[in-house]
């Protein structure tokens, strides 16, 4: 039975996702995941979300998908141990050193490899399996044949985004380092102390989506071509039966920064669709109208978010 993994950027979103049938919800601790603090949760809130998930028959994963420095590596591990004691059933991790440490310190936990690790081939899947990972997230440019090849090569769990790629752009999701160059000294009161958030990929200052601005490319002396470095994918549906048959074990819905109502409706929609596929459905065309409406809402909310982030970036530059 493939799992539906849903975002929880707040307690309200966590409850909504569980109520609508998510098998797993994922949360980011303040300052430790690749989202701004508005979409992260305090330790007390994570504990409450874990209890709510457990009561609703769901699980909770904690996102620790930033790269720890030598100075705070131990803090990452300590926090993970605490979350496990509070009811978290697993973690979504990017750093290989942290992954191995968590496997050693919390042997029974479930470890997902984050999109930030940039899985791109069969050797990557084998590497992370040997490192102790239970689940890898696959690029959403892969098709059924590539998924089947990973399944034949390894018994590791396979997770995919609920996205299909429309245009590929120039950057591959998970491999971008551009936001690392955007640094701001920002201090926040977190858990009783002042924490420094120095990366655009960590905590208070998010990646400002510079890849989605209009860039000009061209050879010297030639007219430049205006393109975006990355094109967004759109919500998928028709691929679900093939992906389930190929061995996908977890479908991930992103959007911790989205409105709660948007996530509630998406979880409800995909819960129905996945259940239909598991029951034997191979054609989901009867959901076309609802999918079109959800896609439109998704794009509008995405555009609002990108505009907000770019306005913030302009304000800091100015």
C-alpha positions as protocol buffer text, in pm:
chain_id: "A"
residue {
  index: 1
  type: UNK
  ca { x: 0 y: 0 z: 0 }
}
residue {
  index: 2
  type: UNK
  ca { x: 174 y: 321 z: -111 }
}
residue {
  index: 3
  type: UNK
  ca { x: 182 y: 597 z: 152 }
}
residue {
  index: 4
  type: UNK
  ca { x: 62 y: 954 z: 107 }
}
residue {
  index: 5
  type: UNK
  ca { x: 316 y: 1196 z: 259 }
}
residue {
  index: 6
  type: UNK
  ca { x: 174 y: 1543 z: 324 }
}
residue {
  index: 7
  type: UNK
  ca { x: 325 y: 1873 z: 441 }
}
residue {
  index: 8
  type: UNK
  ca { x: 263 y: 2032 z: 778 }
}
residue {
  index: 9
  type: UNK
  ca { x: 390 y: 2388 z: 798 }
}
residue {
  index: 10
  type: UNK
  ca { x: 174 y: 2453 z: 1103 }
}
residue {
  index: 11
  type: UNK
  ca { x: -31 y: 2264 z: 1358 }
}
residue {
  index: 12
  type: UNK
  ca { x: -346 y: 2356 z: 1169 }
}
residue {
  index: 13
  type: UNK
  ca { x: -205 y: 2209 z: 849 }
}
residue {
  index: 14
  type: UNK
  ca { x: -88 y: 1897 z: 1034 }
}
residue {
  index: 15
  type: UNK
  ca { x: -437 y: 1835 z: 1170 }
}
residue {
  index: 16
  type: UNK
  ca { x: -600 y: 1901 z: 833 }
}
residue {
  index: 17
  type: UNK
  ca { x: -367 y: 1657 z: 654 }
}
residue {
  index: 18
  type: UNK
  ca { x: -425 y: 1382 z: 909 }
}
residue {
  index: 19
  type: UNK
  ca { x: -801 y: 1439 z: 906 }
}
residue {
  index: 20
  type: UNK
  ca { x: -810 y: 1407 z: 526 }
}
residue {
  index: 21
  type: UNK
  ca { x: -623 y: 1078 z: 524 }
}
residue {
  index: 22
  type: UNK
  ca { x: -251 y: 1143 z: 496 }
}
residue {
  index: 23
  type: UNK
  ca { x: -52 y: 838 z: 603 }
}
residue {
  index: 24
  type: UNK
  ca { x: 248 y: 1051 z: 702 }
}
residue {
  index: 25
  type: UNK
  ca { x: 294 y: 1422 z: 769 }
}
residue {
  index: 26
  type: UNK
  ca { x: 627 y: 1601 z: 767 }
}
residue {
  index: 27
  type: UNK
  ca { x: 733 y: 1903 z: 972 }
}
residue {
  index: 28
  type: UNK
  ca { x: 1040 y: 2125 z: 985 }
}
residue {
  index: 29
  type: UNK
  ca { x: 1192 y: 2244 z: 1314 }
}
residue {
  index: 30
  type: UNK
  ca { x: 1267 y: 2614 z: 1346 }
}
residue {
  index: 31
  type: UNK
  ca { x: 1600 y: 2685 z: 1177 }
}
residue {
  index: 32
  type: UNK
  ca { x: 1671 y: 2328 z: 1069 }
}
residue {
  index: 33
  type: UNK
  ca { x: 1486 y: 2282 z: 741 }
}
residue {
  index: 34
  type: UNK
  ca { x: 1485 y: 2443 z: 399 }
}
residue {
  index: 35
  type: UNK
  ca { x: 1193 y: 2675 z: 459 }
}
residue {
  index: 36
  type: UNK
  ca { x: 1148 y: 3015 z: 623 }
}
residue {
  index: 37
  type: UNK
  ca { x: 1050 y: 3021 z: 987 }
}
residue {
  index: 38
  type: UNK
  ca { x: 687 y: 3097 z: 896 }
}
residue {
  index: 39
  type: UNK
  ca { x: 660 y: 2739 z: 764 }
}
residue {
  index: 40
  type: UNK
  ca { x: 855 y: 2573 z: 1045 }
}
residue {
  index: 41
  type: UNK
  ca { x: 739 y: 2460 z: 1389 }
}
residue {
  index: 42
  type: UNK
  ca { x: 863 y: 2483 z: 1747 }
}
residue {
  index: 43
  type: UNK
  ca { x: 957 y: 2169 z: 1936 }
}
residue {
  index: 44
  type: UNK
  ca { x: 637 y: 2192 z: 2142 }
}
residue {
  index: 45
  type: UNK
  ca { x: 428 y: 2214 z: 1825 }
}
residue {
  index: 46
  type: UNK
  ca { x: 611 y: 1918 z: 1672 }
}
residue {
  index: 47
  type: UNK
  ca { x: 539 y: 1714 z: 1983 }
}
residue {
  index: 48
  type: UNK
  ca { x: 172 y: 1806 z: 1960 }
}
residue {
  index: 49
  type: UNK
  ca { x: 160 y: 1725 z: 1588 }
}
residue {
  index: 50
  type: UNK
  ca { x: 319 y: 1385 z: 1652 }
}
residue {
  index: 51
  type: UNK
  ca { x: 54 y: 1306 z: 1912 }
}
residue {
  index: 52
  type: UNK
  ca { x: -225 y: 1416 z: 1678 }
}
residue {
  index: 53
  type: UNK
  ca { x: -85 y: 1207 z: 1394 }
}
residue {
  index: 54
  type: UNK
  ca { x: -52 y: 902 z: 1614 }
}
residue {
  index: 55
  type: UNK
  ca { x: -410 y: 939 z: 1741 }
}
residue {
  index: 56
  type: UNK
  ca { x: -528 y: 960 z: 1380 }
}
residue {
  index: 57
  type: UNK
  ca { x: -340 y: 650 z: 1268 }
}
residue {
  index: 58
  type: UNK
  ca { x: -70 y: 848 z: 1086 }
}
residue {
  index: 59
  type: UNK
  ca { x: 303 y: 898 z: 1129 }
}
residue {
  index: 60
  type: UNK
  ca { x: 521 y: 1208 z: 1156 }
}
residue {
  index: 61
  type: UNK
  ca { x: 856 y: 1268 z: 987 }
}
residue {
  index: 62
  type: UNK
  ca { x: 1087 y: 1554 z: 1087 }
}
residue {
  index: 63
  type: UNK
  ca { x: 1270 y: 1740 z: 811 }
}
residue {
  index: 64
  type: UNK
  ca { x: 1638 y: 1795 z: 892 }
}
residue {
  index: 65
  type: UNK
  ca { x: 1738 y: 1862 z: 533 }
}
residue {
  index: 66
  type: UNK
  ca { x: 1996 y: 2139 z: 573 }
}
residue {
  index: 67
  type: UNK
  ca { x: 2367 y: 2068 z: 599 }
}
residue {
  index: 68
  type: UNK
  ca { x: 2496 y: 2088 z: 957 }
}
residue {
  index: 69
  type: UNK
  ca { x: 2825 y: 2264 z: 1020 }
}
residue {
  index: 70
  type: UNK
  ca { x: 3093 y: 2104 z: 1241 }
}
residue {
  index: 71
  type: UNK
  ca { x: 2977 y: 2340 z: 1516 }
}
residue {
  index: 72
  type: UNK
  ca { x: 2614 y: 2231 z: 1523 }
}
residue {
  index: 73
  type: UNK
  ca { x: 2628 y: 1869 z: 1405 }
}
residue {
  index: 74
  type: UNK
  ca { x: 2580 y: 1741 z: 1758 }
}
residue {
  index: 75
  type: UNK
  ca { x: 2279 y: 1965 z: 1803 }
}
residue {
  index: 76
  type: UNK
  ca { x: 2115 y: 1812 z: 1495 }
}
residue {
  index: 77
  type: UNK
  ca { x: 2161 y: 1465 z: 1641 }
}
residue {
  index: 78
  type: UNK
  ca { x: 2042 y: 1568 z: 1987 }
}
residue {
  index: 79
  type: UNK
  ca { x: 1728 y: 1724 z: 1845 }
}
residue {
  index: 80
  type: UNK
  ca { x: 1654 y: 1415 z: 1636 }
}
residue {
  index: 81
  type: UNK
  ca { x: 1684 y: 1192 z: 1942 }
}
residue {
  index: 82
  type: UNK
  ca { x: 1442 y: 1420 z: 2124 }
}
residue {
  index: 83
  type: UNK
  ca { x: 1191 y: 1416 z: 1837 }
}
residue {
  index: 84
  type: UNK
  ca { x: 1205 y: 1036 z: 1823 }
}
residue {
  index: 85
  type: UNK
  ca { x: 1127 y: 1024 z: 2194 }
}
residue {
  index: 86
  type: UNK
  ca { x: 836 y: 1262 z: 2131 }
}
residue {
  index: 87
  type: UNK
  ca { x: 683 y: 1031 z: 1872 }
}
residue {
  index: 88
  type: UNK
  ca { x: 849 y: 1109 z: 1538 }
}
residue {
  index: 89
  type: UNK
  ca { x: 873 y: 788 z: 1337 }
}
residue {
  index: 90
  type: UNK
  ca { x: 1142 y: 910 z: 1099 }
}
residue {
  index: 91
  type: UNK
  ca { x: 1345 y: 1189 z: 942 }
}
residue {
  index: 92
  type: UNK
  ca { x: 1401 y: 1347 z: 601 }
}
residue {
  index: 93
  type: UNK
  ca { x: 1776 y: 1412 z: 571 }
}
residue {
  index: 94
  type: UNK
  ca { x: 2019 y: 1552 z: 314 }
}
residue {
  index: 95
  type: UNK
  ca { x: 2360 y: 1520 z: 481 }
}
residue {
  index: 96
  type: UNK
  ca { x: 2515 y: 1173 z: 458 }
}
residue {
  index: 97
  type: UNK
  ca { x: 2706 y: 1215 z: 784 }
}
residue {
  index: 98
  type: UNK
  ca { x: 2388 y: 1303 z: 970 }
}
residue {
  index: 99
  type: UNK
  ca { x: 2209 y: 1011 z: 807 }
}
residue {
  index: 100
  type: UNK
  ca { x: 2468 y: 765 z: 937 }
}
residue {
  index: 101
  type: UNK
  ca { x: 2466 y: 925 z: 1281 }
}
residue {
  index: 102
  type: UNK
  ca { x: 2088 y: 897 z: 1307 }
}
residue {
  index: 103
  type: UNK
  ca { x: 2096 y: 534 z: 1197 }
}
residue {
  index: 104
  type: UNK
  ca { x: 2348 y: 468 z: 1472 }
}
residue {
  index: 105
  type: UNK
  ca { x: 2175 y: 670 z: 1746 }
}
residue {
  index: 106
  type: UNK
  ca { x: 1812 y: 582 z: 1657 }
}
residue {
  index: 107
  type: UNK
  ca { x: 1838 y: 240 z: 1489 }
}
residue {
  index: 108
  type: UNK
  ca { x: 1464 y: 183 z: 1451 }
}
residue {
  index: 109
  type: UNK
  ca { x: 1383 y: 517 z: 1289 }
}
residue {
  index: 110
  type: UNK
  ca { x: 1285 y: 560 z: 920 }
}
residue {
  index: 111
  type: UNK
  ca { x: 1527 y: 765 z: 712 }
}
residue {
  index: 112
  type: UNK
  ca { x: 1420 y: 939 z: 391 }
}
residue {
  index: 113
  type: UNK
  ca { x: 1681 y: 1085 z: 156 }
}
residue {
  index: 114
  type: UNK
  ca { x: 1583 y: 1447 z: 82 }
}
residue {
  index: 115
  type: UNK
  ca { x: 1556 y: 1596 z: -266 }
}
residue {
  index: 116
  type: UNK
  ca { x: 1855 y: 1810 z: -167 }
}
residue {
  index: 117
  type: UNK
  ca { x: 2078 y: 1503 z: -196 }
}
residue {
  index: 118
  type: UNK
  ca { x: 2024 y: 1506 z: -572 }
}
residue {
  index: 119
  type: UNK
  ca { x: 1951 y: 1139 z: -646 }
}
residue {
  index: 120
  type: UNK
  ca { x: 2007 y: 1090 z: -1019 }
}
residue {
  index: 121
  type: UNK
  ca { x: 2104 y: 729 z: -1093 }
}
residue {
  index: 122
  type: UNK
  ca { x: 2109 y: 366 z: -976 }
}
residue {
  index: 123
  type: UNK
  ca { x: 2448 y: 403 z: -807 }
}
residue {
  index: 124
  type: UNK
  ca { x: 2306 y: 680 z: -588 }
}
residue {
  index: 125
  type: UNK
  ca { x: 2024 y: 451 z: -477 }
}
residue {
  index: 126
  type: UNK
  ca { x: 2270 y: 176 z: -382 }
}
residue {
  index: 127
  type: UNK
  ca { x: 2494 y: 424 z: -201 }
}
residue {
  index: 128
  type: UNK
  ca { x: 2219 y: 558 z: 20 }
}
residue {
  index: 129
  type: UNK
  ca { x: 2086 y: 210 z: 92 }
}
residue {
  index: 130
  type: UNK
  ca { x: 2432 y: 110 z: 214 }
}
residue {
  index: 131
  type: UNK
  ca { x: 2441 y: 428 z: 425 }
}
residue {
  index: 132
  type: UNK
  ca { x: 2127 y: 320 z: 609 }
}
residue {
  index: 133
  type: UNK
  ca { x: 1851 y: 504 z: 424 }
}
residue {
  index: 134
  type: UNK
  ca { x: 1508 y: 340 z: 401 }
}
residue {
  index: 135
  type: UNK
  ca { x: 1355 y: 561 z: 131 }
}
residue {
  index: 136
  type: UNK
  ca { x: 1495 y: 771 z: -154 }
}
residue {
  index: 137
  type: UNK
  ca { x: 1313 y: 1055 z: -326 }
}
residue {
  index: 138
  type: UNK
  ca { x: 1327 y: 1018 z: -705 }
}
residue {
  index: 139
  type: UNK
  ca { x: 1360 y: 1311 z: -946 }
}
residue {
  index: 140
  type: UNK
  ca { x: 1024 y: 1401 z: -1092 }
}
residue {
  index: 141
  type: UNK
  ca { x: 1170 y: 1376 z: -1440 }
}
residue {
  index: 142
  type: UNK
  ca { x: 1194 y: 998 z: -1414 }
}
residue {
  index: 143
  type: UNK
  ca { x: 943 y: 779 z: -1593 }
}
residue {
  index: 144
  type: UNK
  ca { x: 815 y: 427 z: -1521 }
}
residue {
  index: 145
  type: UNK
  ca { x: 1105 y: 251 z: -1691 }
}
residue {
  index: 146
  type: UNK
  ca { x: 1362 y: 431 z: -1474 }
}
residue {
  index: 147
  type: UNK
  ca { x: 1162 y: 361 z: -1159 }
}
residue {
  index: 148
  type: UNK
  ca { x: 1143 y: -8 z: -1249 }
}
residue {
  index: 149
  type: UNK
  ca { x: 1519 y: -19 z: -1299 }
}
residue {
  index: 150
  type: UNK
  ca { x: 1577 y: 113 z: -947 }
}
residue {
  index: 151
  type: UNK
  ca { x: 1329 y: -134 z: -806 }
}
residue {
  index: 152
  type: UNK
  ca { x: 1517 y: -423 z: -971 }
}
residue {
  index: 153
  type: UNK
  ca { x: 1850 y: -295 z: -841 }
}
residue {
  index: 154
  type: UNK
  ca { x: 1758 y: -229 z: -477 }
}
residue {
  index: 155
  type: UNK
  ca { x: 1496 y: -298 z: -214 }
}
residue {
  index: 156
  type: UNK
  ca { x: 1508 y: 61 z: -91 }
}
residue {
  index: 157
  type: UNK
  ca { x: 1173 y: 240 z: -64 }
}
residue {
  index: 158
  type: UNK
  ca { x: 1089 y: 469 z: -355 }
}
residue {
  index: 159
  type: UNK
  ca { x: 928 y: 808 z: -302 }
}
residue {
  index: 160
  type: UNK
  ca { x: 811 y: 1042 z: -577 }
}
residue {
  index: 161
  type: UNK
  ca { x: 664 y: 1390 z: -579 }
}
residue {
  index: 162
  type: UNK
  ca { x: 306 y: 1421 z: -700 }
}
residue {
  index: 163
  type: UNK
  ca { x: 441 y: 1625 z: -992 }
}
residue {
  index: 164
  type: UNK
  ca { x: 489 y: 1578 z: -1362 }
}
residue {
  index: 165
  type: UNK
  ca { x: 743 y: 1789 z: -1547 }
}
residue {
  index: 166
  type: UNK
  ca { x: 614 y: 2021 z: -1816 }
}
residue {
  index: 167
  type: UNK
  ca { x: 940 y: 2198 z: -1904 }
}
residue {
  index: 168
  type: UNK
  ca { x: 1282 y: 2102 z: -1777 }
}
residue {
  index: 169
  type: UNK
  ca { x: 1462 y: 2436 z: -1757 }
}
residue {
  index: 170
  type: UNK
  ca { x: 1837 y: 2444 z: -1692 }
}
residue {
  index: 171
  type: UNK
  ca { x: 1854 y: 2336 z: -1328 }
}
residue {
  index: 172
  type: UNK
  ca { x: 1772 y: 1998 z: -1179 }
}
residue {
  index: 173
  type: UNK
  ca { x: 1566 y: 1996 z: -857 }
}
residue {
  index: 174
  type: UNK
  ca { x: 1783 y: 1901 z: -563 }
}
residue {
  index: 175
  type: UNK
  ca { x: 2114 y: 2007 z: -714 }
}
residue {
  index: 176
  type: UNK
  ca { x: 2084 y: 2385 z: -698 }
}
residue {
  index: 177
  type: UNK
  ca { x: 2341 y: 2566 z: -481 }
}
residue {
  index: 178
  type: UNK
  ca { x: 2250 y: 2920 z: -583 }
}
residue {
  index: 179
  type: UNK
  ca { x: 2068 y: 3000 z: -260 }
}
residue {
  index: 180
  type: UNK
  ca { x: 2386 y: 2924 z: -65 }
}
residue {
  index: 181
  type: UNK
  ca { x: 2533 y: 3243 z: -209 }
}
residue {
  index: 182
  type: UNK
  ca { x: 2256 y: 3456 z: -61 }
}
residue {
  index: 183
  type: UNK
  ca { x: 2368 y: 3517 z: 296 }
}
residue {
  index: 184
  type: UNK
  ca { x: 2220 y: 3741 z: 560 }
}
residue {
  index: 185
  type: UNK
  ca { x: 2310 y: 3777 z: 925 }
}
residue {
  index: 186
  type: UNK
  ca { x: 1983 y: 3708 z: 1098 }
}
residue {
  index: 187
  type: UNK
  ca { x: 1930 y: 3626 z: 1464 }
}
residue {
  index: 188
  type: UNK
  ca { x: 1612 y: 3477 z: 1605 }
}
residue {
  index: 189
  type: UNK
  ca { x: 1504 y: 3377 z: 1951 }
}
residue {
  index: 190
  type: UNK
  ca { x: 1463 y: 3000 z: 1922 }
}
residue {
  index: 191
  type: UNK
  ca { x: 1415 y: 2775 z: 2223 }
}
residue {
  index: 192
  type: UNK
  ca { x: 1540 y: 3033 z: 2466 }
}
residue {
  index: 193
  type: UNK
  ca { x: 1860 y: 3131 z: 2285 }
}
residue {
  index: 194
  type: UNK
  ca { x: 1963 y: 3354 z: 1997 }
}
residue {
  index: 195
  type: UNK
  ca { x: 2027 y: 3139 z: 1691 }
}
residue {
  index: 196
  type: UNK
  ca { x: 2221 y: 3259 z: 1390 }
}
residue {
  index: 197
  type: UNK
  ca { x: 2061 y: 3172 z: 1056 }
}
residue {
  index: 198
  type: UNK
  ca { x: 2329 y: 3230 z: 796 }
}
residue {
  index: 199
  type: UNK
  ca { x: 2201 y: 3046 z: 490 }
}
residue {
  index: 200
  type: UNK
  ca { x: 1922 y: 3130 z: 250 }
}
residue {
  index: 201
  type: UNK
  ca { x: 1834 y: 2760 z: 265 }
}
residue {
  index: 202
  type: UNK
  ca { x: 1802 y: 2753 z: 641 }
}
residue {
  index: 203
  type: UNK
  ca { x: 1535 y: 2901 z: 859 }
}
residue {
  index: 204
  type: UNK
  ca { x: 1463 y: 3270 z: 865 }
}
residue {
  index: 205
  type: UNK
  ca { x: 1573 y: 3368 z: 515 }
}
residue {
  index: 206
  type: UNK
  ca { x: 1450 y: 3133 z: 244 }
}
residue {
  index: 207
  type: UNK
  ca { x: 1582 y: 3078 z: -107 }
}
residue {
  index: 208
  type: UNK
  ca { x: 1453 y: 3375 z: -307 }
}
residue {
  index: 209
  type: UNK
  ca { x: 1381 y: 3175 z: -624 }
}
residue {
  index: 210
  type: UNK
  ca { x: 1641 y: 3355 z: -833 }
}
residue {
  index: 211
  type: UNK
  ca { x: 1613 y: 3065 z: -1077 }
}
residue {
  index: 212
  type: UNK
  ca { x: 1259 y: 3178 z: -1158 }
}
residue {
  index: 213
  type: UNK
  ca { x: 1354 y: 3531 z: -1251 }
}
residue {
  index: 214
  type: UNK
  ca { x: 1407 y: 3609 z: -1620 }
}
residue {
  index: 215
  type: UNK
  ca { x: 1770 y: 3555 z: -1721 }
}
residue {
  index: 216
  type: UNK
  ca { x: 1935 y: 3646 z: -2050 }
}
residue {
  index: 217
  type: UNK
  ca { x: 2162 y: 3393 z: -2220 }
}
residue {
  index: 218
  type: UNK
  ca { x: 2356 y: 3430 z: -2542 }
}
residue {
  index: 219
  type: UNK
  ca { x: 2694 y: 3414 z: -2709 }
}
residue {
  index: 220
  type: UNK
  ca { x: 2902 y: 3728 z: -2741 }
}
residue {
  index: 221
  type: UNK
  ca { x: 2773 y: 3942 z: -3022 }
}
residue {
  index: 222
  type: UNK
  ca { x: 2447 y: 3749 z: -3053 }
}
residue {
  index: 223
  type: UNK
  ca { x: 2102 y: 3857 z: -2941 }
}
residue {
  index: 224
  type: UNK
  ca { x: 2036 y: 3716 z: -2591 }
}
residue {
  index: 225
  type: UNK
  ca { x: 1758 y: 3470 z: -2526 }
}
residue {
  index: 226
  type: UNK
  ca { x: 1542 y: 3527 z: -2220 }
}
residue {
  index: 227
  type: UNK
  ca { x: 1468 y: 3212 z: -2020 }
}
residue {
  index: 228
  type: UNK
  ca { x: 1409 y: 3089 z: -1668 }
}
residue {
  index: 229
  type: UNK
  ca { x: 1666 y: 2858 z: -1514 }
}
residue {
  index: 230
  type: UNK
  ca { x: 1399 y: 2632 z: -1373 }
}
residue {
  index: 231
  type: UNK
  ca { x: 1046 y: 2553 z: -1480 }
}
residue {
  index: 232
  type: UNK
  ca { x: 793 y: 2432 z: -1230 }
}
residue {
  index: 233
  type: UNK
  ca { x: 631 y: 2094 z: -1258 }
}
residue {
  index: 234
  type: UNK
  ca { x: 255 y: 2055 z: -1232 }
}
residue {
  index: 235
  type: UNK
  ca { x: 38 y: 1827 z: -1021 }
}
residue {
  index: 236
  type: UNK
  ca { x: 22 y: 1474 z: -1161 }
}
residue {
  index: 237
  type: UNK
  ca { x: -255 y: 1218 z: -1182 }
}
residue {
  index: 238
  type: UNK
  ca { x: -244 y: 997 z: -1492 }
}
residue {
  index: 239
  type: UNK
  ca { x: 96 y: 855 z: -1390 }
}
residue {
  index: 240
  type: UNK
  ca { x: -28 y: 718 z: -1057 }
}
residue {
  index: 241
  type: UNK
  ca { x: -133 y: 367 z: -1174 }
}
residue {
  index: 242
  type: UNK
  ca { x: 195 y: 313 z: -1358 }
}
residue {
  index: 243
  type: UNK
  ca { x: 402 y: 441 z: -1068 }
}
residue {
  index: 244
  type: UNK
  ca { x: 224 y: 218 z: -818 }
}
residue {
  index: 245
  type: UNK
  ca { x: 271 y: -83 z: -1046 }
}
residue {
  index: 246
  type: UNK
  ca { x: 640 y: 4 z: -1083 }
}
residue {
  index: 247
  type: UNK
  ca { x: 691 y: -11 z: -707 }
}
residue {
  index: 248
  type: UNK
  ca { x: 663 y: 344 z: -575 }
}
residue {
  index: 249
  type: UNK
  ca { x: 601 y: 315 z: -202 }
}
residue {
  index: 250
  type: UNK
  ca { x: 543 y: 679 z: -108 }
}
residue {
  index: 251
  type: UNK
  ca { x: 387 y: 978 z: -286 }
}
residue {
  index: 252
  type: UNK
  ca { x: 495 y: 1317 z: -156 }
}
residue {
  index: 253
  type: UNK
  ca { x: 292 y: 1635 z: -169 }
}
residue {
  index: 254
  type: UNK
  ca { x: 501 y: 1948 z: -113 }
}
residue {
  index: 255
  type: UNK
  ca { x: 375 y: 2282 z: 15 }
}
residue {
  index: 256
  type: UNK
  ca { x: 447 y: 2364 z: 378 }
}
residue {
  index: 257
  type: UNK
  ca { x: 424 y: 2731 z: 280 }
}
residue {
  index: 258
  type: UNK
  ca { x: 89 y: 2692 z: 101 }
}
residue {
  index: 259
  type: UNK
  ca { x: -249 y: 2787 z: 253 }
}
residue {
  index: 260
  type: UNK
  ca { x: -400 y: 2522 z: 479 }
}
residue {
  index: 261
  type: UNK
  ca { x: -714 y: 2499 z: 266 }
}
residue {
  index: 262
  type: UNK
  ca { x: -507 y: 2421 z: -43 }
}
residue {
  index: 263
  type: UNK
  ca { x: -326 y: 2134 z: 131 }
}
residue {
  index: 264
  type: UNK
  ca { x: -649 y: 2004 z: 284 }
}
residue {
  index: 265
  type: UNK
  ca { x: -811 y: 1977 z: -59 }
}
residue {
  index: 266
  type: UNK
  ca { x: -505 y: 1822 z: -220 }
}
residue {
  index: 267
  type: UNK
  ca { x: -471 y: 1555 z: 48 }
}
residue {
  index: 268
  type: UNK
  ca { x: -840 y: 1471 z: 14 }
}
residue {
  index: 269
  type: UNK
  ca { x: -806 y: 1448 z: -365 }
}
residue {
  index: 270
  type: UNK
  ca { x: -496 y: 1231 z: -371 }
}
residue {
  index: 271
  type: UNK
  ca { x: -625 y: 1008 z: -91 }
}
residue {
  index: 272
  type: UNK
  ca { x: -919 y: 917 z: -313 }
}
residue {
  index: 273
  type: UNK
  ca { x: -704 y: 873 z: -623 }
}
residue {
  index: 274
  type: UNK
  ca { x: -444 y: 651 z: -455 }
}
residue {
  index: 275
  type: UNK
  ca { x: -713 y: 437 z: -295 }
}
residue {
  index: 276
  type: UNK
  ca { x: -876 y: 390 z: -635 }
}
residue {
  index: 277
  type: UNK
  ca { x: -545 y: 280 z: -789 }
}
residue {
  index: 278
  type: UNK
  ca { x: -479 y: 35 z: -506 }
}
residue {
  index: 279
  type: UNK
  ca { x: -829 y: -105 z: -562 }
}
residue {
  index: 280
  type: UNK
  ca { x: -739 y: -173 z: -927 }
}
residue {
  index: 281
  type: UNK
  ca { x: -824 y: 146 z: -1118 }
}
residue {
  index: 282
  type: UNK
  ca { x: -603 y: 215 z: -1420 }
}
residue {
  index: 283
  type: UNK
  ca { x: -789 y: 518 z: -1560 }
}
residue {
  index: 284
  type: UNK
  ca { x: -836 y: 833 z: -1352 }
}
residue {
  index: 285
  type: UNK
  ca { x: -979 y: 1055 z: -1625 }
}
residue {
  index: 286
  type: UNK
  ca { x: -1300 y: 1106 z: -1429 }
}
residue {
  index: 287
  type: UNK
  ca { x: -1096 y: 1332 z: -1196 }
}
residue {
  index: 288
  type: UNK
  ca { x: -988 y: 1561 z: -1482 }
}
residue {
  index: 289
  type: UNK
  ca { x: -1211 y: 1856 z: -1395 }
}
residue {
  index: 290
  type: UNK
  ca { x: -1117 y: 1855 z: -1029 }
}
residue {
  index: 291
  type: UNK
  ca { x: -749 y: 1819 z: -1115 }
}
residue {
  index: 292
  type: UNK
  ca { x: -766 y: 2116 z: -1350 }
}
residue {
  index: 293
  type: UNK
  ca { x: -915 y: 2331 z: -1075 }
}
residue {
  index: 294
  type: UNK
  ca { x: -649 y: 2221 z: -826 }
}
residue {
  index: 295
  type: UNK
  ca { x: -372 y: 2284 z: -1078 }
}
residue {
  index: 296
  type: UNK
  ca { x: -501 y: 2636 z: -1131 }
}
residue {
  index: 297
  type: UNK
  ca { x: -505 y: 2707 z: -759 }
}
residue {
  index: 298
  type: UNK
  ca { x: -157 y: 2557 z: -719 }
}
residue {
  index: 299
  type: UNK
  ca { x: -10 y: 2781 z: -989 }
}
residue {
  index: 300
  type: UNK
  ca { x: -176 y: 3092 z: -847 }
}
residue {
  index: 301
  type: UNK
  ca { x: -44 y: 3023 z: -497 }
}
residue {
  index: 302
  type: UNK
  ca { x: 301 y: 2943 z: -635 }
}
residue {
  index: 303
  type: UNK
  ca { x: 307 y: 3273 z: -824 }
}
residue {
  index: 304
  type: UNK
  ca { x: 208 y: 3465 z: -512 }
}
residue {
  index: 305
  type: UNK
  ca { x: 488 y: 3298 z: -317 }
}
residue {
  index: 306
  type: UNK
  ca { x: 754 y: 3365 z: -580 }
}
residue {
  index: 307
  type: UNK
  ca { x: 648 y: 3731 z: -604 }
}
residue {
  index: 308
  type: UNK
  ca { x: 670 y: 3766 z: -225 }
}
residue {
  index: 309
  type: UNK
  ca { x: 1018 y: 3613 z: -215 }
}
residue {
  index: 310
  type: UNK
  ca { x: 1145 y: 3828 z: -502 }
}
residue {
  index: 311
  type: UNK
  ca { x: 1006 y: 4141 z: -335 }
}
residue {
  index: 312
  type: UNK
  ca { x: 1193 y: 4046 z: -19 }
}
residue {
  index: 313
  type: UNK
  ca { x: 1514 y: 3991 z: -216 }
}
residue {
  index: 314
  type: UNK
  ca { x: 1476 y: 4331 z: -384 }
}
residue {
  index: 315
  type: UNK
  ca { x: 1423 y: 4495 z: -45 }
}
residue {
  index: 316
  type: UNK
  ca { x: 1744 y: 4342 z: 96 }
}
residue {
  index: 317
  type: UNK
  ca { x: 1946 y: 4437 z: -212 }
}
residue {
  index: 318
  type: UNK
  ca { x: 1807 y: 4787 z: -200 }
}
